[in-house]
Amino acid sequence: MKLLIVDDSNIMRRAIEKYLSPFKLQLVGTAGDGEAALTLFRQHLPDLVTLDITMPRMDGLACLDAILKIKPD
């Protein structure tokens, strides 16, 4: 299962990665804002995405709307 971690805090991205590491997920990328996340999402089409709500450039809710248009499932 492919994972994308999205949070504007580098500390949180690393914490989420560390917390989820026992689950044997394939980390396909990390992003600090919604726009970067969409680029990575289009490239890798991950199965699981963690999204921060408040981020610069594009917040998590807007990013989620765009992700669901790309891959509704």
C-alpha positions as CSV (number, residue, x, y, z in Angstrom):
1,M,0.0,0.0,0.0
2,K,1.4,3.4,-1.1
3,L,1.5,6.3,1.4
4,L,1.8,10.1,0.8
5,I,2.3,12.3,3.9
6,V,1.2,16.0,3.6
7,D,1.9,18.5,6.4
8,D,3.5,21.9,6.4
9,S,5.5,21.0,9.5
10,N,8.6,18.9,8.8
11,I,8.5,17.7,12.4
12,M,5.0,16.4,11.9
13,R,5.8,14.7,8.6
14,R,8.7,12.8,10.2
15,A,6.5,11.9,13.3
16,I,3.8,10.5,11.0
17,E,6.3,8.6,9.0
18,K,7.9,7.2,12.2
19,Y,4.4,6.3,13.7
20,L,3.3,4.5,10.5
21,S,6.6,2.7,9.8
22,P,5.5,-0.5,11.6
23,F,2.7,-0.9,9.1
24,K,5.0,-1.7,6.2
25,L,3.5,1.0,4.0
26,Q,5.6,2.2,1.0
27,L,6.2,5.9,1.5
28,V,6.0,7.5,-2.0
29,G,6.6,11.0,-0.9
30,T,6.1,13.9,1.5
31,A,4.8,17.4,0.8
32,G,4.6,20.6,2.7
33,D,1.6,22.1,1.0
34,G,-1.4,21.0,-1.1
35,E,0.0,22.0,-4.5
36,A,3.2,19.8,-4.0
37,A,0.9,17.0,-2.7
38,L,-1.1,17.1,-5.9
39,T,2.0,16.8,-8.0
40,L,3.2,13.8,-6.0
41,F,-0.3,12.3,-6.0
42,R,-0.6,12.4,-9.8
43,Q,2.8,10.8,-10.1
44,H,2.3,7.9,-7.6
45,L,-1.4,7.5,-7.1
46,P,-1.0,6.5,-3.5
47,D,-3.6,4.4,-1.7
48,L,-3.4,6.4,1.6
49,V,-2.8,10.1,2.1
50,T,-2.4,11.9,5.4
51,L,-3.5,15.6,5.1
52,D,-3.0,18.5,7.4
53,I,-5.9,20.9,7.2
54,T,-4.1,24.2,7.6
55,M,-1.3,24.7,5.1
56,P,0.1,27.4,2.8
57,R,-0.8,27.7,-0.9
58,M,-3.5,25.1,-0.8
59,D,-5.1,23.8,2.4
60,G,-5.9,20.2,3.1
61,L,-9.6,20.4,2.3
62,A,-9.0,21.9,-1.1
63,C,-6.3,19.3,-1.8
64,L,-8.7,16.5,-0.8
65,D,-11.3,17.8,-3.3
66,A,-8.7,17.8,-6.0
67,I,-7.4,14.3,-5.0
68,L,-11.0,12.9,-5.2
69,K,-11.4,14.2,-8.7
70,I,-8.2,12.4,-9.7
71,K,-8.9,9.1,-7.9
72,P,-12.4,8.9,-6.4
73,D,-11.8,5.6,-4.6
